[in-house]
């Protein structure tokens, strides 16, 4: 949920897996290893909450799916109250 929280606060953010695990997650004060970030990204992608962009010869980057803002807000609200 640290990734969704970061993206909600920074809706124009986009980064690679390395950037997300090294910077976004640290900013959220979460101790997440690369494999955990990979699993989280896979889950978020499967729910269409984030979008992956691939570029030839470069690592893919991920950003929030603006069409899912309302759903993301509800998920984060439930997490804060649980």
Order of alpha helices (4+ residues) and beta strands (2+ residues): alpha-beta-alpha-beta-beta-alpha
